Amino acid sequence: MKQGVNPDDYFMASKAPEPPREERPRSKSREPDLTLEGGLPSNIDAEKTILGAILLDNAAWNEVREHLRPDDFSLDSHKRISFRMSQLLKRDSAVDIVTLANELARNKEVESIGGVAYLASLTENLPRRPVIEEYVRIVKDKSLLRKLMVVCSNAIARAADQSETALEVLGSVEKQLETIAESSPLSKDAAIEAFFIQSLDKANDRYKSKVAPRIPTGNAWIDAKIGGILHGYYTIVAARPKVGKSSFGDTTIAYNCQRGTKVVKISLEVDRDTSLYNLVPHVVALPNIVCVRQELQTSEQNRLFNEGMSHILEHWNLKIYEGDIDCDETCWIIDRETKGSDEEVLFVLDHFGLMVEAGKSSAGKIRESYVTDSGRLRRKLYGKRTAMLALFQLNEVPREYADKLPRAADIGESKKPLQDCAACILLHRYQDKETLKMTKKANVNLALVRNGGAPGNVDGEFDTRKLEFLTQPEIEYPDYYGGQND
């Protein structure tokens, strides 16, 4: 426990993490009622044995601190005693009845733990050589049971309140249960036979990652350099506003749909209709503007537009989710679209969030949920024949710096997603110095690469008809329309 931590944070009744989305007002019915005839799960004797063993032999603390926190104890007095013990030991001070009583007195807590007499009672009738690991296991198990009760009671209250959707409640509960499960290392067998095969598999997976299965992006240079989007991970594509990161995503969607891959787009900004219209130029020879603004079409363009839409419907394995979809709901979508199938799936998330401050708005909070829960998102993808292209938005820069290439440092404060991604790609379009309008000249930069490949950048061209980044070497796209897509 770090120096300067407020002990009151550890003396509250043991509880699971709060639900991640608190912007809605909560009614009184949300407070879980955990009043039970038999009380909450606990084992006071096991708690006293652990604390008494530390008093008699401070070396026992090493076995305790790895698995227990002060809030794992059920009694307030035991929480306080455990916390003060940890403070003394972190200062390399001996812990016995005298030093512990002095530390408690200094913080005016002697009476709240039952007095010095209670400290003395902790060492009475102890087993001659208590097996601390067994007692720690018991206390941790009771702590987890209490947390489970809080999560379940909270879920019942939230469901009864009906101010949230079922998916919001389910996503929140799933996240809390994952946190509880991850805090239980004692549930794993320490014998080497129990985890040897798993450890060997992990090592071989790292070795195989150099040639691991990948899903192409459709951008020739990137696919030649790193092979595409690594299975089991997400790849970040970041750009300043209006540069074309969503267009890059559309290129990846179209290319993979044309090669028969199942694609799932999760759109936080653009509605499903517009998402679909933006894909039409990738299958018929039409500029993007007339596909999204149908009132500009000529009769021939309208015929081609309908032809393209029909082709997408008949031949593409594509799904589009839209709306204020947070990280919990995205994890639910990943489970839903991969459950019971070993089919290769590409997820395109547009967009992951602002790489710097997410802001105070509802949309900002939704995007912030992806930043803070990026590790959970990666765990949902890991081990499956699936990958994700996560589109990110960098902050806009003043006009005088608009031609300066973005760097990984522009990510700013929210660097956690970079720790969990397989690669980070930065997109840029150059501006005309006189008109300040964006030109066709563009740059694609592999700012971060893991699991094979090396960083680098290349200039290319931005196709203003399809809204697509073009770089060498060329990839031959399937010719569905007799050369119309050239």
Secondary structure, 3 states (H helix, E strand, C coil): CCCCCCHHHHCCCCCCCCCCCCCCCCCHHHCCCCCCCCCCCCCHHHHHHHHHHHHHCCCHHHHHHCCCCHHHCCCHHHHHHHHHHHHHHHCCCCCCHHHHHHHHHHCCCCHHHCCHHHHHHCCCCCCCCCCHHHHHHHHHHHHHHHHHHHHHHHHHHHHHHCCCCHHHHHHHHHHHHHHHHHCCHHHCCCCHHHHHHHHHHHHHHHHHHHHCCEECCCCHHHHHHHCCEECCCEEEEEECCCCCHHHHHHHHHHHHHHCCCEEEEEECCCCHHHHHHCCHHHCCCCCHHHHHCHHHCCHHHHHHHHHHHHHHHHHCCEEEEECCCCHHHHHHHHHHHHCCCCCCEEEEEEEEEECCCCCCCHHHHHHHHHHHCHHHHHHHHCCCCEEEEEEEECCCCCHHHCCCCCCHHHHCCCCHHHHHCCEEEEEEEEECCCCCCEEEEEEEEEEEECCCCCCEEEEEEEECCCCEEECCCCCCCCCCCCCCCC
